[in-house]
Amino acid sequence: MKTKILTLAFALMAISTLRAQEYKLAKSTGKLVINGVDRVLIEGTTGNEIIFSSADGSREKDRRADGLRAVSSLGLEDNTGVGLSVQDKGTTYEVYQLKKMDGPKVKILVPKGVSISYTHSSPHGSDITFRNVESEIETSTVHNGVHLENVTGPLNIKTVHGEIEADFNANIKSPISLTSTHGLVDVTIPTTLKATMSMSTNFGEIFVDPAFKLEIEPKSDWVKYGSNKVNGKINGGGLEFTLSSTHNNIYLRKK
C-alpha cells in the first residue's frame, strides 16, 4: 500500500512539473519572431493564446541552478521556465534562446491570426517543423532543414544547407516560395490544385509526377546556359509557387 502511495505521489509530481514547464501569452494577432531557437515544433491552434512548452521530457536538470534564473549577454532572462526569453513588443513577440549550444526542445502553439518569422544561423540545432499553421510563415536558416505539414501560407522559406519538405492540402494561399542553396526541395500537392509553377536549379534536376499535366510556357529565343528552369501551369494556373535549389534536386509529387 505504501509503495502504491509513493508511486502515485511521484506521478503527481511529474504531472505538476510538466504543467510548470509551460508559458502562455494571451495573443491571437500580431507577429511571432523566433530568433535562434535550436529545436522547435510549431503547431497551429484554434485557441487565442501562444503557448510555449518543453518537449525535453526527462532531460537532466542542472541542480546547482535551483532557485536561479538563466540570463544572457543581451540582458535577457528565462521568463518562461522552458529556457526561452519572450519579449512582448505590443504587436510583435520576440523569442530568444538563452543557451548558445544544446538549447531546449520546445513546442509552440500559434493561433491562426499570428504570423511567424523564424531565423537561425548557428551550426547547432535540428530541423524545424511547422504543422497545421494557418498563417503567414517566413524563415531564414543556414543549417536547418524545414518541414511543412498542412500549412496554408503565404510562405517565404529560405535555407542555405538544409532541405525543404512540404506537404500541402488544397487550402493554400500564395505566394509560396521555397528556396534552398545546397539542399533539395520536395513538395507534395493535390492533383486538382490550380497552380502556376516556377522551378529552377543550376546543378540539380527537376522531377515532376506524370499525373500533373504541366503546361510549359513557350521558351524565348534566348538560351541561358548552366541553368535548368521550368515555368508552367497546372490545371490552367493559379496559386504562385516558386521552387528553387541551386545545387540539388526539386521534386513535385502528387497527393
TISE-100915 format. One record per residue (C-alpha): residue number from 1; x negated, y negated, z negated; residue in one letter. Coordinates in Angstrom, 1 decimal. Example, Ala and Ser with C-alpha at 12.3 -4.5 7.8 and 13.67 -1.06 7.14 Angstrom:
   k      X      Y      Z r
   1  -12.3    4.5   -7.8 A
   2  -13.7    1.1   -7.1 S
% end
This chain:
   k      X      Y      Z r
   1    0.0    0.0    0.0 M
   2   -2.9   -2.3   -0.9 K
   3   -4.6   -1.6    2.4 T
   4   -1.4   -2.5    4.3 K
   5   -1.1   -5.8    2.4 I
   6   -4.7   -6.7    3.2 L
   7   -4.2   -5.8    6.9 T
   8   -1.1   -8.0    7.1 L
   9   -3.0  -10.8    5.4 A
  10   -5.8  -10.6    7.9 F
  11   -3.3  -10.5   10.8 A
  12   -1.6  -13.7    9.4 L
  13   -4.9  -15.4    9.1 M
  14   -5.8  -14.5   12.7 A
  15   -2.5  -15.9   13.9 I
  16   -3.0  -19.1   11.9 S
  17   -6.5  -19.5   13.3 T
  18   -5.2  -19.1   16.9 L
  19   -2.5  -21.7   16.3 R
  20   -5.0  -24.1   14.8 A
  21   -7.1  -23.9   18.0 Q
  22   -4.5  -25.8   19.9 E
  23   -4.2  -29.6   20.7 Y
  24   -1.2  -31.3   22.2 K
  25   -1.0  -34.6   24.0 L
  26    2.6  -35.9   24.4 A
  27    2.2  -37.0   28.1 K
  28    4.2  -35.9   31.1 S
  29    3.0  -38.5   33.6 T
  30   -0.4  -40.1   34.4 G
  31   -3.8  -38.6   35.3 K
  32   -5.8  -36.0   33.6 L
  33   -9.6  -36.5   34.2 V
  34  -11.7  -33.4   33.2 I
  35  -15.5  -34.0   33.1 N
  36  -18.0  -31.2   32.9 G
  37  -15.9  -28.5   31.2 V
  38  -17.7  -25.3   32.0 D
  39  -14.9  -22.7   31.7 R
  40  -11.3  -23.6   32.2 V
  41   -8.0  -22.3   33.4 L
  42   -5.4  -25.0   34.3 I
  43   -1.8  -23.9   34.5 E
  44    1.4  -25.9   35.2 G
  45    4.1  -26.1   32.7 T
  46    7.7  -27.3   32.6 T
  47    7.2  -29.0   29.3 G
  48    6.4  -32.6   28.5 N
  49    3.0  -32.1   26.8 E
  50   -0.5  -31.5   27.9 I
  51   -1.7  -28.6   25.7 I
  52   -5.3  -27.6   25.2 F
  53   -6.0  -24.2   23.6 S
  54   -9.0  -22.0   23.0 S
  55   -9.4  -18.9   25.2 A
  56  -12.5  -17.6   23.5 D
  57  -10.8  -15.0   21.4 G
  58  -13.0  -13.7   18.6 S
  59  -16.0  -15.8   19.6 R
  60  -18.5  -16.1   16.8 E
  61  -18.3  -19.3   14.9 K
  62  -21.2  -21.3   13.5 D
  63  -20.5  -21.1    9.8 R
  64  -23.1  -23.7    9.0 R
  65  -20.9  -26.2   10.8 A
  66  -17.9  -25.6    8.5 D
  67  -16.5  -28.9    7.4 G
  68  -18.4  -30.8   10.0 L
  69  -17.4  -32.1   13.4 R
  70  -19.4  -31.9   16.6 A
  71  -20.5  -35.2   18.2 V
  72  -22.3  -36.1   21.5 S
  73  -24.8  -38.8   22.6 S
  74  -21.8  -40.6   24.2 L
  75  -20.4  -41.2   20.8 G
  76  -17.6  -38.7   21.4 L
  77  -16.5  -36.1   18.9 E
  78  -14.4  -32.9   18.9 D
  79  -10.9  -34.3   18.2 N
  80   -9.1  -31.2   19.5 T
  81  -10.5  -28.3   17.5 G
  82  -11.4  -26.4   20.7 V
  83  -14.8  -28.0   21.5 G
  84  -13.4  -30.9   23.6 L
  85  -13.1  -34.6   23.2 S
  86   -9.8  -36.0   24.7 V
  87   -9.6  -39.8   25.1 Q
  88   -6.2  -41.4   25.7 D
  89   -6.6  -44.4   28.0 K
  90   -2.9  -45.1   28.4 G
  91   -2.1  -43.6   31.8 T
  92   -5.4  -41.8   32.2 T
  93   -6.5  -39.0   29.8 Y
  94  -10.3  -38.2   29.9 E
  95  -11.6  -34.8   28.7 V
  96  -15.2  -34.1   27.9 Y
  97  -17.1  -31.0   26.7 Q
  98  -19.3  -31.6   23.7 L
  99  -21.8  -28.8   24.4 K
 100  -24.2  -29.1   27.4 K
 101  -24.5  -25.3   27.7 M
 102  -22.3  -22.3   26.8 D
 103  -19.2  -24.5   26.5 G
 104  -15.9  -23.3   25.1 P
 105  -13.5  -21.3   27.2 K
 106  -10.2  -23.3   27.3 V
 107   -6.8  -23.2   28.8 K
 108   -4.9  -26.4   29.7 I
 109   -1.2  -26.6   30.3 L
 110   -0.3  -29.6   32.5 V
 111    3.2  -30.9   33.2 P
 112    4.1  -31.4   36.9 K
 113    4.1  -35.2   36.6 G
 114    0.4  -35.3   35.6 V
 115   -2.2  -35.4   38.4 S
 116   -5.6  -33.7   37.9 I
 117   -9.2  -34.6   38.6 S
 118  -12.0  -32.2   37.8 Y
 119  -15.7  -32.8   38.2 T
 120  -18.6  -30.6   37.3 H
 121  -22.3  -30.9   38.2 S
 122  -24.4  -28.7   35.8 S
 123  -25.6  -25.2   36.7 P
 124  -23.7  -23.8   33.7 H
 125  -20.2  -22.7   33.6 G
 126  -17.9  -20.5   35.8 S
 127  -15.3  -20.8   38.5 D
 128  -12.3  -23.0   37.7 I
 129   -8.7  -21.7   38.3 T
 130   -5.6  -23.7   39.0 F
 131   -2.4  -21.7   38.6 R
 132    1.3  -22.8   39.2 N
 133    0.3  -26.5   39.2 V
 134    3.0  -28.8   40.7 E
 135    0.9  -32.0   41.0 S
 136   -2.0  -33.5   42.9 E
 137   -5.4  -31.9   42.4 I
 138   -8.8  -33.2   43.3 E
 139  -12.1  -31.5   42.4 T
 140  -15.8  -32.2   43.0 S
 141  -18.2  -29.5   41.8 T
 142  -21.7  -28.4   42.6 V
 143  -22.0  -24.8   41.4 H
 144  -18.4  -23.9   40.5 N
 145  -16.1  -21.9   42.8 G
 146  -12.4  -23.0   42.8 V
 147   -9.4  -20.6   42.8 H
 148   -6.0  -22.0   43.7 L
 149   -2.9  -19.9   42.9 E
 150    0.6  -21.1   43.8 N
 151   -0.2  -24.8   43.6 V
 152    1.7  -27.4   45.6 T
 153   -0.8  -30.1   46.3 G
 154   -1.7  -32.6   47.7 P
 155   -5.2  -31.2   47.3 L
 156   -8.7  -32.5   47.8 N
 157  -11.1  -29.7   46.8 I
 158  -14.9  -30.1   47.3 K
 159  -17.8  -27.9   46.1 T
 160  -21.4  -27.5   47.2 V
 161  -22.4  -24.0   46.3 H
 162  -19.0  -22.5   45.2 G
 163  -16.4  -20.5   47.1 E
 164  -12.8  -21.7   47.5 I
 165  -10.0  -19.2   47.5 E
 166   -6.4  -20.4   47.8 A
 167   -3.1  -18.5   47.9 D
 168   -0.2  -20.8   48.8 F
 169    3.6  -20.4   48.9 N
 170    5.9  -22.3   51.2 A
 171    6.3  -25.2   48.7 N
 172    3.3  -27.3   49.6 I
 173    2.6  -31.0   50.0 K
 174    0.0  -32.2   52.4 S
 175   -2.7  -33.3   52.9 P
 176   -4.6  -30.1   52.0 I
 177   -8.4  -30.5   52.2 S
 178  -10.7  -27.6   51.1 L
 179  -14.4  -28.1   51.7 T
 180  -17.5  -26.1   50.7 S
 181  -21.1  -26.7   51.8 T
 182  -22.5  -23.2   51.2 H
 183  -19.5  -21.2   50.1 G
 184  -16.7  -19.5   52.0 L
 185  -13.2  -20.9   52.3 V
 186  -10.5  -18.2   52.1 D
 187   -6.9  -19.3   52.5 V
 188   -3.6  -17.4   52.4 T
 189   -0.3  -19.0   53.7 I
 190    3.1  -17.7   54.7 P
 191    3.5  -16.9   58.4 T
 192    6.6  -19.1   58.5 T
 193    4.7  -22.2   57.4 L
 194    4.6  -25.2   59.8 K
 195    1.1  -26.4   59.7 A
 196   -1.5  -28.4   61.6 T
 197   -4.9  -26.9   61.1 M
 198   -8.4  -28.4   61.4 S
 199  -11.0  -25.7   60.7 M
 200  -14.7  -26.2   61.1 S
 201  -18.1  -24.5   60.3 T
 202  -21.6  -25.2   61.6 N
 203  -23.3  -21.9   60.8 F
 204  -20.4  -19.5   60.0 G
 205  -17.4  -18.1   61.7 E
 206  -13.6  -18.7   61.7 I
 207  -11.3  -15.7   61.2 F
 208   -7.5  -16.0   61.7 V
 209   -4.9  -13.3   61.2 D
 210   -3.3  -12.3   64.5 P
 211    0.1  -12.9   63.0 A
 212   -0.5  -16.6   63.4 F
 213    0.2  -17.9   66.9 K
 214   -2.3  -20.7   66.7 L
 215   -1.7  -23.3   69.4 E
 216   -5.2  -24.6   70.1 I
 217   -5.5  -28.2   71.0 E
 218   -7.0  -28.9   74.5 P
 219  -10.7  -29.3   74.5 K
 220  -12.2  -32.6   75.7 S
 221  -14.8  -32.9   78.4 D
 222  -17.5  -33.4   75.7 W
 223  -19.1  -30.4   74.1 V
 224  -20.6  -30.6   70.6 K
 225  -23.4  -28.0   70.2 Y
 226  -24.1  -26.3   66.9 G
 227  -20.6  -26.7   65.6 S
 228  -17.5  -24.4   65.6 N
 229  -14.4  -26.5   65.3 K
 230  -10.8  -25.3   65.9 V
 231   -7.8  -27.7   65.8 N
 232   -4.4  -26.2   66.4 G
 233   -0.8  -25.9   65.3 K
 234    1.1  -23.1   63.6 I
 235    4.9  -22.9   64.2 N
 236    4.8  -26.2   66.1 G
 237    2.7  -28.1   63.4 G
 238    3.5  -29.8   60.2 G
 239    1.5  -29.8   56.9 L
 240   -2.0  -31.1   57.4 E
 241   -4.8  -28.6   56.5 F
 242   -8.5  -29.3   56.6 T
 243  -10.7  -26.2   56.0 L
 244  -14.4  -26.7   56.2 S
 245  -17.6  -24.7   55.3 S
 246  -20.9  -25.8   56.6 T
 247  -22.9  -22.6   56.1 H
 248  -20.3  -19.9   55.5 N
 249  -17.1  -18.5   57.0 N
 250  -13.5  -19.6   57.0 I
 251  -10.6  -17.1   56.6 Y
 252   -7.0  -17.8   57.3 L
 253   -4.7  -14.9   56.1 R
 254   -1.0  -14.2   56.2 K
 255    1.1  -13.9   53.1 K
% end
